[in-house]
Amino acid sequence: MKAKPKAARKRTSQKRAKAFTGVHALLVFPSGEDHKATLDLMRRFSAAVRYAYNRLLEGWSREALKRENGPLCVLFCLNTRYADDAVMKAQALLDSARELGEDPRKVVFGGRGLFEQLKRRHLSGKPLKELKREWKEKRQGLLYSRGDKTKGGNLNLRFLVKEGALWLRINLGDGSYAHALVKTSHPNLNALVERVHASLPYNVELSLKDGKVHATFTWEEEPAPLVATKENGVLGIDINADPYHLALALVSPDGNLRRYLTLSLEEVDQAPNKGAKELLLWKVAHQVVSLALEHGVAIATERLKHLPKGRRGDGSGRAFRRKTHRFAYASLLRKVHSLARKKGVQVVEVNPQDTSTIGMLKYAPQLSLSKDVAAAYVIGRRALGFAEKLPRGYGRLLRDQSFRDHVQGFYASRVRELRAKKAREQNPYLRRRLSREIGKAKRHLSLLSSLQGSPGSQEGSTDGRNSPGVNPWRVLRVGTFLPLLGREVPRDLSPLKPILFGGSWEGWKGGLGPHPGGGPECANVRST
């Protein structure tokens, strides 16, 4: 556990994430003409963002797009500041798609979920009309303007206080203006008014929802001085949907586990409404940050990523979709990050790849931890720069030809059984689910076949005769969980101890069934 961090503990200066504060408000237009002109401006700006996105994919530069005689200003009748903001929005979306590993060419403006619903053509009448309205608002209801200190706040979308009333002056891009009353009781309103009087910059984004225009004012906060950093260790966090809880692992600077605990999120799931749910999530975020402050350590989390929630008819099952839809993964992590920055706690985001797999295979059996705490421990160690070496016992197992033959025979038999079951099944939804299971078993067979004798490097990459991309941790997961322990996501990982410490799998050589302590045969347990 005391392996040296990668690159000999090379220290690099990292920029701290920016912390923003905001105010949400409703815009009321006394003039119908101003309202109509604003909606037209939002439509043109939204189209400019889509156009800029496609041009960035083609290799156009930001300067070429935003200049006064450039395509955004000419085609969409925008001033150069609006054009520049449209390019910035497009670039942010492009960067996000690449960071999430998605194909940037397949991004759907307006939301893929709504797009897929419209493609199904299963609605008619009022529900279809509402869906089309929502799709149109998502596609055409955006306007954004960054603040500028040299311009006294925000030049295009300026917040004004006149005779005790709050107004937003909207530059329509051609030298004329529209005006709207700002209706809000947000607790940060006084801070916004102070910034306006001090001529400090603030960003404004207009959005359209249910036919109404909403405004969000945001500004960057001065970061609090860091009082808890990873020099003292980290608090690794892993959020789990089943059971619904937060796993925390306190990791010392040398990579050892100092303490661990779990925080239940079932109360969040039982909240009567969205407001109550948000309050409970903030309560949990305060508990996490307070623990980090108590020990003077940084907070380590997985990098925020998109989690597929599933949809009806995809074969995933109603119970699985219910669990994933209640899963407030991104919402809770954003709250933890925001609160940590305000309290002076360093936040370290790590690559989420294989953290759960490594935790279950290595630290759960080794330290008698739950799979969730083990994953949090891996996240903490990764934030400190430690590489996870493959234990010798697992290396010997992967070189054991009888083990590989056993596992390949298991999955070949599973494919045959699933195909036979699918041929007998009449329910189209269950057939779709079986098709998914067959595809998964085939991928596992392919992964096992690519391991031709060498377990790969101890850090998870490949060497020797292995094809590029073969990951020994993933091969181990495929080879041990379902074939030996009887579950895709086993709860009890203690039967792996003999393999972990000695490379022996004698307990399974007597037959093709799972280990007696490993649970029911081939029981599929999903986890997010």
C-alpha positions as CSV (number, residue, x, y, z in Angstrom):
1,M,0.0,0.0,0.0
2,K,3.0,2.2,0.3
3,A,3.9,2.2,-3.3
4,K,5.5,5.4,-4.5
5,P,3.3,7.7,-6.5
6,K,3.6,7.9,-10.3
7,A,6.3,10.1,-11.7
8,A,8.2,10.0,-8.4
9,R,5.7,12.2,-6.6
10,K,6.1,15.0,-9.2
11,R,4.5,18.1,-7.9
12,T,2.7,20.3,-10.4
13,S,1.0,23.6,-9.8
14,Q,-2.8,23.3,-10.4
15,K,-5.1,26.1,-11.0
16,R,-7.9,26.3,-8.4
17,A,-11.4,25.9,-9.8
18,K,-13.4,29.1,-9.9
19,A,-16.3,29.6,-7.5
20,F,-19.4,31.4,-8.7
21,T,-22.3,32.9,-6.8
22,G,-25.6,33.6,-8.6
23,V,-29.1,35.1,-8.5
24,H,-32.1,33.6,-10.4
25,A,-34.9,35.9,-11.5
26,L,-38.0,36.1,-13.7
27,L,-38.2,38.8,-16.3
28,V,-41.5,40.6,-16.9
29,F,-41.8,42.8,-20.0
30,P,-44.1,45.8,-19.7
31,S,-43.9,46.1,-23.5
32,G,-45.0,43.4,-25.8
33,E,-42.7,44.6,-28.5
34,D,-39.7,44.3,-26.1
35,H,-40.7,40.8,-25.2
36,K,-41.0,39.8,-28.9
37,A,-37.7,41.5,-29.8
38,T,-35.9,39.6,-26.9
39,L,-37.3,36.3,-28.0
40,D,-36.0,37.0,-31.5
41,L,-32.6,37.9,-30.2
42,M,-32.5,34.6,-28.1
43,R,-33.4,32.6,-31.2
44,R,-30.6,34.3,-33.3
45,F,-28.1,33.8,-30.5
46,S,-29.0,30.1,-30.1
47,A,-28.6,29.6,-33.8
48,A,-25.2,31.3,-33.7
49,V,-24.0,28.9,-31.0
50,R,-25.0,25.9,-33.2
51,Y,-23.3,27.5,-36.2
52,A,-20.1,28.3,-34.2
53,Y,-20.0,24.8,-32.8
54,N,-20.0,23.3,-36.3
55,R,-17.4,25.7,-37.5
56,L,-15.1,24.9,-34.6
57,L,-15.4,21.2,-35.5
58,E,-14.2,22.2,-39.0
59,G,-11.2,24.0,-37.5
60,W,-12.3,27.6,-37.6
61,S,-10.6,30.0,-35.1
62,R,-12.4,32.0,-32.5
63,E,-11.1,35.2,-34.0
64,A,-12.4,34.4,-37.4
65,L,-15.9,33.7,-36.1
66,K,-16.3,36.7,-33.8
67,R,-14.9,39.6,-35.9
68,E,-17.3,42.3,-37.1
69,N,-17.4,41.1,-40.7
70,G,-17.4,37.5,-39.7
71,P,-20.3,35.0,-40.2
72,L,-21.8,35.3,-36.7
73,C,-22.2,39.1,-36.9
74,V,-23.3,39.1,-40.5
75,L,-25.6,36.0,-40.6
76,F,-27.2,36.4,-37.2
77,C,-27.2,40.2,-36.8
78,L,-25.2,40.1,-33.5
79,N,-22.6,42.6,-32.3
80,T,-19.1,41.4,-31.7
81,R,-19.5,40.8,-28.0
82,Y,-22.5,38.6,-28.5
83,A,-20.7,36.8,-31.3
84,D,-17.7,36.2,-29.0
85,D,-20.0,34.9,-26.2
86,A,-21.7,32.5,-28.7
87,V,-18.3,31.1,-29.7
88,M,-17.4,30.7,-26.0
89,K,-20.6,28.7,-25.4
90,A,-19.9,26.5,-28.4
91,Q,-16.3,25.9,-27.3
92,A,-17.4,25.0,-23.8
93,L,-19.8,22.4,-25.2
94,L,-17.2,21.0,-27.5
95,D,-14.7,20.7,-24.6
96,S,-17.3,19.0,-22.4
97,A,-18.1,16.4,-25.1
98,R,-14.4,15.6,-25.6
99,E,-13.8,15.4,-21.8
100,L,-16.7,12.9,-21.4
101,G,-15.4,10.8,-24.2
102,E,-18.4,11.5,-26.5
103,D,-18.3,12.0,-30.2
104,P,-18.6,15.8,-30.7
105,R,-20.3,15.3,-34.0
106,K,-23.2,13.6,-32.3
107,V,-24.1,16.3,-29.8
108,V,-27.8,17.2,-30.0
109,F,-28.7,20.8,-29.3
110,G,-31.9,20.8,-27.3
111,G,-31.1,17.5,-25.5
112,R,-30.8,14.0,-26.8
113,G,-33.6,12.8,-24.4
114,L,-36.2,15.1,-26.0
115,F,-34.8,14.3,-29.5
116,E,-35.3,10.6,-28.9
117,Q,-38.8,11.1,-27.6
118,L,-39.7,13.1,-30.7
119,K,-38.2,10.4,-33.0
120,R,-40.4,7.7,-31.4
121,R,-43.6,9.5,-32.6
122,H,-45.6,7.9,-29.9
123,L,-47.5,11.0,-28.7
124,S,-50.3,13.0,-30.2
125,G,-52.5,15.9,-29.3
126,K,-51.6,18.1,-26.2
127,P,-48.7,15.9,-25.0
128,L,-47.0,16.1,-28.4
129,K,-47.6,19.9,-28.5
130,E,-46.0,20.3,-25.1
131,L,-43.0,18.2,-26.1
132,K,-42.5,20.2,-29.3
133,R,-42.8,23.5,-27.3
134,E,-40.2,22.2,-24.8
135,W,-37.9,21.1,-27.6
136,K,-38.2,24.5,-29.3
137,E,-37.5,26.4,-26.1
138,K,-34.3,24.3,-25.5
139,R,-33.1,24.9,-29.1
140,Q,-34.0,28.6,-29.4
141,G,-34.2,30.0,-25.8
142,L,-30.6,31.0,-24.9
143,L,-28.9,34.3,-24.6
144,Y,-25.6,34.9,-22.7
145,S,-23.4,37.8,-22.0
146,R,-20.2,37.9,-20.0
147,G,-19.4,40.6,-17.6
148,D,-16.5,43.1,-18.2
149,K,-14.9,45.2,-15.6
150,T,-13.8,47.8,-18.2
151,K,-17.4,48.2,-19.2
152,G,-18.7,48.8,-15.7
153,G,-20.4,45.4,-15.2
154,N,-22.1,44.0,-18.3
155,L,-22.4,45.9,-21.6
156,N,-25.0,43.9,-23.4
157,L,-27.3,42.7,-20.5
158,R,-27.0,45.5,-17.9
159,F,-28.7,45.3,-14.5
160,L,-30.2,48.6,-13.5
161,V,-31.8,50.0,-10.3
162,K,-34.3,52.8,-11.1
163,E,-36.6,54.4,-8.5
164,G,-36.6,51.4,-6.3
165,A,-37.3,48.9,-9.2
166,L,-34.9,46.4,-10.7
167,W,-34.6,46.4,-14.5
168,L,-32.6,44.5,-17.1
169,R,-31.5,46.5,-20.2
170,I,-31.1,44.2,-23.1
171,N,-29.0,45.2,-26.1
172,L,-30.8,43.9,-29.1
173,G,-27.5,43.8,-31.2
174,D,-28.4,46.7,-33.5
175,G,-28.0,49.6,-31.1
176,S,-31.6,49.5,-29.8
177,Y,-32.6,48.2,-26.3
178,A,-35.4,46.3,-24.7
179,H,-36.3,46.6,-21.0
180,A,-37.7,44.1,-18.5
181,L,-38.5,44.2,-14.8
182,V,-36.5,41.8,-12.7
183,K,-38.6,39.8,-10.2
184,T,-36.7,37.9,-7.5
185,S,-36.4,37.4,-3.8
186,H,-33.1,35.5,-4.0
187,P,-30.9,35.8,-0.9
188,N,-27.9,36.9,-3.0
189,L,-29.8,39.9,-4.5
190,N,-28.1,42.4,-2.2
191,A,-24.7,41.2,-3.2
192,L,-25.7,41.6,-6.9
193,V,-26.9,45.2,-6.3
194,E,-23.7,46.0,-4.5
195,R,-21.7,44.8,-7.5
196,V,-23.8,46.9,-9.8
197,H,-23.2,50.0,-7.7
198,A,-19.4,49.2,-7.6
199,S,-19.3,48.7,-11.4
200,L,-18.0,45.1,-10.9
201,P,-18.5,42.5,-13.6
202,Y,-21.3,39.9,-13.6
203,N,-22.5,37.4,-16.2
204,V,-26.1,37.1,-17.4
205,E,-27.8,34.2,-19.1
206,L,-31.4,34.3,-20.3
207,S,-33.3,31.1,-20.8
208,L,-36.8,30.3,-21.9
209,K,-39.1,27.9,-20.0
210,D,-42.9,27.5,-20.2
211,G,-43.1,30.6,-22.4
212,K,-41.4,32.8,-19.7
213,V,-37.9,34.4,-19.8
214,H,-35.7,33.7,-16.8
215,A,-32.4,35.4,-16.0
216,T,-29.5,34.0,-14.1
217,F,-26.8,36.5,-12.8
218,T,-23.5,35.0,-11.8
219,W,-20.2,36.3,-10.7
220,E,-16.9,34.9,-9.6
221,E,-16.2,34.9,-5.9
222,E,-12.8,35.6,-4.4
223,P,-11.5,32.2,-3.4
224,A,-11.1,31.5,0.3
225,P,-7.5,30.8,1.4
226,L,-6.8,27.1,1.4
227,V,-6.8,25.7,5.0
228,A,-7.1,22.0,4.1
229,T,-4.9,20.5,1.3
230,K,-3.8,17.1,0.1
231,E,-0.4,17.7,1.8
232,N,-2.2,16.4,4.9
233,G,-4.1,13.6,3.1
234,V,-7.4,13.4,1.3
235,L,-11.0,12.4,2.0
236,G,-12.0,10.0,-0.8
237,I,-15.7,10.1,-1.7
238,D,-17.8,7.4,-3.6
239,I,-21.5,7.8,-4.1
240,N,-23.6,4.6,-4.6
241,A,-27.1,4.0,-5.7
242,D,-27.7,0.6,-4.1
243,P,-27.6,0.8,-1.2
244,Y,-28.1,4.6,-1.5
245,H,-25.3,6.1,0.5
246,L,-22.0,8.0,0.5
247,A,-18.8,6.1,1.3
248,L,-15.9,8.1,2.7
249,A,-12.3,7.0,3.1
250,L,-9.7,9.2,5.0
251,V,-6.3,8.5,3.3
252,S,-3.0,9.7,4.9
253,P,-0.3,11.3,2.7
254,D,1.6,7.9,2.6
255,G,-1.5,6.3,1.0
256,N,-2.7,4.3,4.1
257,L,-6.3,4.2,5.2
258,R,-6.8,6.1,8.4
259,R,-10.6,6.0,8.8
260,Y,-13.7,5.2,6.9
261,L,-17.5,5.7,7.3
262,T,-20.7,5.8,5.3
263,L,-23.5,8.4,5.2
264,S,-27.0,7.1,4.3
265,L,-28.9,9.0,1.5
266,E,-32.2,7.1,2.0
267,E,-33.6,10.2,3.7
268,V,-32.9,12.2,0.5
269,D,-34.8,9.6,-1.5
270,Q,-37.8,9.9,0.8
271,A,-37.9,13.7,0.6
272,P,-41.5,14.9,-0.3
273,N,-40.4,17.4,-2.9
274,K,-37.4,18.8,-4.8
275,G,-36.9,21.6,-2.3
276,A,-36.7,19.2,0.7
277,K,-34.3,17.0,-1.3
278,E,-32.0,19.9,-2.1
279,L,-31.9,20.9,1.6
280,L,-31.0,17.4,2.6
281,L,-28.2,17.2,-0.1
282,W,-26.8,20.4,1.2
283,K,-26.8,19.0,4.8
284,V,-24.8,16.0,3.6
285,A,-22.4,18.3,1.7
286,H,-21.8,20.2,5.0
287,Q,-21.1,17.0,6.8
288,V,-18.5,16.0,4.2
289,V,-16.8,19.4,4.2
290,S,-16.8,19.6,8.0
291,L,-15.1,16.2,8.2
292,A,-12.4,17.4,5.7
293,L,-11.9,20.6,7.8
294,E,-11.7,18.6,11.0
295,H,-8.7,16.6,9.7
296,G,-7.3,19.4,7.5
297,V,-7.4,17.3,4.3
298,A,-8.5,17.8,0.7
299,I,-11.6,16.2,-0.8
300,A,-11.1,13.7,-3.6
301,T,-14.0,12.8,-5.9
302,E,-14.4,11.2,-9.3
303,R,-14.5,13.7,-12.2
304,L,-18.2,14.5,-12.9
305,K,-19.5,12.4,-15.7
306,H,-22.8,11.7,-17.4
307,L,-24.6,8.7,-15.9
308,P,-27.1,7.0,-18.3
309,K,-30.5,6.7,-16.5
310,G,-32.1,4.3,-18.9
311,R,-35.5,4.6,-20.4
312,R,-38.6,2.4,-20.6
313,G,-38.2,-0.4,-23.1
314,D,-34.4,-0.6,-23.1
315,G,-34.5,-3.9,-21.3
316,S,-32.8,-2.6,-18.1
317,G,-35.8,-3.2,-15.9
318,R,-38.1,-1.0,-13.9
319,A,-36.3,-1.5,-10.5
320,F,-33.0,-0.5,-12.1
321,R,-34.4,2.6,-13.7
322,R,-36.0,3.7,-10.4
323,K,-32.7,3.4,-8.6
324,T,-30.8,5.4,-11.2
325,H,-33.3,8.1,-11.6
326,R,-33.2,8.8,-7.8
327,F,-29.4,8.9,-7.9
328,A,-28.3,12.5,-7.2
329,Y,-24.7,11.8,-8.1
330,A,-23.8,15.0,-10.0
331,S,-26.0,17.3,-7.8
332,L,-24.4,16.1,-4.6
333,L,-20.8,16.4,-5.9
334,R,-21.5,19.9,-7.2
335,K,-22.7,20.9,-3.8
336,V,-19.6,19.4,-2.1
337,H,-17.3,21.1,-4.6
338,S,-19.0,24.5,-4.2
339,L,-19.0,24.4,-0.4
340,A,-15.5,23.1,-0.2
341,R,-14.2,26.0,-2.3
342,K,-16.0,28.5,0.0
343,K,-14.6,26.9,3.1
344,G,-11.0,26.8,1.8
345,V,-10.9,23.0,1.3
346,Q,-8.9,21.8,-1.8
347,V,-10.9,19.7,-4.2
348,V,-9.1,17.1,-6.3
349,E,-11.0,15.4,-9.2
350,V,-9.6,12.1,-10.5
351,N,-10.3,9.9,-13.5
352,P,-13.1,7.5,-12.5
353,Q,-11.9,4.7,-14.7
354,D,-11.8,1.3,-12.9
355,T,-11.9,2.8,-9.3
356,S,-14.7,0.5,-8.3
357,T,-13.1,-2.5,-10.0
358,I,-9.8,-2.0,-8.3
359,G,-11.4,-1.4,-5.0
360,M,-13.4,-4.6,-5.1
361,L,-10.6,-6.8,-6.4
362,K,-7.7,-5.4,-4.2
363,Y,-8.8,-3.6,-1.1
364,A,-12.2,-5.0,-0.3
365,P,-10.8,-8.6,0.3
366,Q,-7.4,-7.3,1.6
367,L,-8.7,-4.9,4.3
368,S,-12.2,-6.5,4.7
369,L,-13.9,-3.4,3.4
370,S,-17.2,-3.0,1.6
371,K,-16.9,-2.5,-2.1
372,D,-18.0,1.1,-1.8
373,V,-15.5,2.1,0.9
374,A,-12.8,0.3,-1.1
375,A,-13.7,2.4,-4.2
376,A,-13.5,5.6,-2.1
377,Y,-10.1,4.4,-0.9
378,V,-8.9,4.0,-4.5
379,I,-10.2,7.5,-5.4
380,G,-8.2,8.9,-2.4
381,R,-5.0,7.1,-3.3
382,R,-5.4,8.2,-7.0
383,A,-5.8,11.8,-5.9
384,L,-2.5,11.5,-4.0
385,G,-0.8,10.2,-7.1
386,F,-0.4,6.5,-6.1
387,A,-0.5,3.9,-8.9
388,E,-2.3,0.6,-8.1
389,K,-0.1,-2.3,-8.8
390,L,-1.5,-5.7,-9.7
391,P,-1.0,-8.1,-6.7
392,R,1.3,-11.1,-7.5
393,G,-1.5,-13.5,-6.7
394,Y,-3.7,-12.0,-9.4
395,G,-0.8,-12.0,-11.8
396,R,-0.3,-15.8,-11.3
397,L,-4.0,-16.4,-11.7
398,L,-4.0,-14.6,-15.1
399,R,-1.1,-16.8,-16.3
400,D,-2.9,-20.0,-15.2
401,Q,-4.1,-21.7,-18.4
402,S,-6.6,-23.8,-16.5
403,F,-8.3,-20.7,-15.1
404,R,-8.5,-19.0,-18.5
405,D,-10.0,-22.2,-20.0
406,H,-12.5,-22.4,-17.1
407,V,-13.7,-18.8,-17.6
408,Q,-13.9,-19.0,-21.4
409,G,-15.9,-22.2,-21.1
410,F,-18.2,-20.5,-18.6
411,Y,-19.0,-17.5,-20.9
412,A,-19.3,-19.7,-24.0
413,S,-21.8,-21.8,-22.2
414,R,-23.6,-18.7,-20.9
415,V,-24.0,-17.4,-24.5
416,R,-25.6,-20.7,-25.6
417,E,-27.9,-20.7,-22.6
418,L,-29.0,-17.1,-23.2
419,R,-29.6,-17.7,-26.9
420,A,-31.8,-20.6,-26.1
421,K,-33.7,-18.6,-23.5
422,K,-34.2,-15.8,-26.0
423,A,-35.5,-18.2,-28.6
424,R,-38.2,-19.3,-26.2
425,E,-39.1,-15.8,-24.9
426,Q,-42.1,-14.1,-26.4
427,N,-42.0,-10.8,-24.5
428,P,-40.2,-8.2,-26.7
429,Y,-38.8,-6.3,-23.7
430,L,-37.4,-9.4,-22.1
431,R,-35.9,-10.4,-25.5
432,R,-34.2,-7.0,-25.7
433,R,-32.8,-7.5,-22.2
434,L,-31.5,-11.0,-23.1
435,S,-29.9,-9.5,-26.2
436,R,-28.0,-7.1,-24.0
437,E,-26.9,-10.0,-21.8
438,I,-25.7,-12.0,-24.8
439,G,-23.8,-9.0,-26.1
440,K,-22.1,-8.5,-22.7
441,A,-21.1,-12.2,-22.5
442,K,-19.6,-12.0,-26.0
443,R,-17.6,-8.9,-25.1
444,H,-16.3,-10.7,-22.0
445,L,-15.3,-13.6,-24.2
446,S,-13.4,-11.3,-26.5
447,L,-11.7,-9.6,-23.6
448,L,-10.5,-12.9,-22.2
449,S,-9.3,-14.1,-25.6
450,S,-7.2,-11.0,-26.0
451,L,-5.2,-12.0,-22.9
452,Q,-2.7,-14.4,-24.5
453,G,-0.5,-15.4,-21.6
454,S,0.7,-12.2,-20.0
455,P,-1.4,-10.4,-17.4
456,G,-0.3,-7.0,-18.6
457,S,1.6,-4.4,-16.7
458,Q,1.0,-4.0,-13.0
459,E,-0.4,-0.5,-13.5
460,G,-3.2,-1.6,-15.7
461,S,-1.6,-1.1,-19.1
462,T,-0.4,-3.9,-21.4
463,D,2.8,-5.4,-22.4
464,G,4.2,-8.5,-24.0
465,R,1.7,-10.2,-26.4
466,N,-1.4,-8.5,-25.1
467,S,-3.1,-6.2,-27.7
468,P,-3.2,-2.5,-26.8
469,G,-6.0,-1.6,-24.4
470,V,-6.2,-5.0,-22.5
471,N,-6.6,-4.1,-18.9
472,P,-5.8,-6.8,-16.4
473,W,-8.1,-5.4,-13.8
474,R,-11.1,-5.7,-16.2
475,V,-10.0,-9.2,-17.2
476,L,-9.9,-10.1,-13.5
477,R,-13.4,-8.7,-12.9
478,V,-14.8,-10.6,-15.8
479,G,-13.0,-13.8,-14.8
480,T,-13.7,-13.9,-11.1
481,F,-17.0,-12.1,-10.3
482,L,-19.7,-14.0,-12.3
483,P,-17.8,-17.3,-13.0
484,L,-16.4,-17.7,-9.5
485,L,-18.4,-15.6,-7.1
486,G,-21.8,-16.0,-8.9
487,R,-22.6,-12.3,-9.2
488,E,-21.7,-9.4,-11.5
489,V,-21.4,-7.1,-8.5
490,P,-20.8,-9.3,-5.5
491,R,-21.3,-8.0,-2.0
492,D,-19.0,-10.6,-0.3
493,L,-15.5,-10.4,-1.7
494,S,-13.7,-12.3,1.1
495,P,-13.5,-15.5,-1.0
496,L,-11.0,-13.7,-3.2
497,K,-8.4,-13.6,-0.4
498,P,-6.8,-17.0,-1.3
499,I,-6.3,-15.8,-4.8
500,L,-5.1,-12.3,-3.8
501,F,-2.4,-13.6,-1.5
502,G,-1.4,-16.8,-3.2
503,G,-2.9,-17.0,-6.7
504,S,-4.7,-20.2,-5.8
505,W,-8.2,-20.9,-7.0
506,E,-8.3,-24.5,-5.7
507,G,-11.8,-23.9,-4.2
508,W,-13.3,-23.6,-7.6
509,K,-11.3,-26.2,-9.6
510,G,-13.7,-29.0,-8.6
511,G,-16.5,-27.8,-10.8
512,L,-17.9,-25.0,-12.9
513,G,-20.3,-23.6,-10.2
514,P,-19.6,-20.5,-8.1
515,H,-17.8,-20.7,-4.8
516,P,-20.0,-21.8,-1.9
517,G,-19.7,-18.4,-0.2
518,G,-20.1,-16.4,-3.4
519,G,-23.9,-16.2,-3.7
520,P,-26.5,-17.6,-6.1
521,E,-25.3,-18.8,-9.5
522,C,-25.3,-16.2,-12.3
523,A,-27.4,-13.7,-10.3
524,N,-27.0,-10.3,-12.0
525,V,-26.8,-7.4,-9.6
526,R,-26.6,-4.0,-11.2
527,S,-24.8,-1.1,-9.7
528,T,-24.1,2.5,-10.7
